Amino acid sequence: KNRDWIIEFYTTWVPSCNDFAPLLAELSLKYTTPTLKFGKVDVGRYPKVAEKYHIDTSGSTWQLPTLIRFSKGEEVARLPQVSASGAVEKVNLTKDVVVNFFELKKLGKKPESKKQAEESRKAK
């Protein structure tokens, strides 16, 4: 479908994943639209998913949580980023970082209602 997804890959035993949960919930409430959805996958319970997306789930990794944006089923962006050599670029997943990196203000723009569209036309 013509829909983007932001998926958090997490485990319950990594503190930064637990710390990130309220922020993901907040972003999901604010930016979910018919064309942008949010979800979570516990890669501790589903290690084959971690393997598929090359996410290291060891306790010493900087890869958890990992956020991946999928568009039309294809990965288009990921935090933290991983270089071609496999080095993980450490990132602090703050609200501003996530919103700006994934362009949530643009992707999560709520469609105008018919009334709002009509009022916009009249104002011009």
Order of alpha helices (4+ residues) and beta strands (2+ residues): beta-alpha-beta-alpha-beta-beta-alpha-alpha-alpha
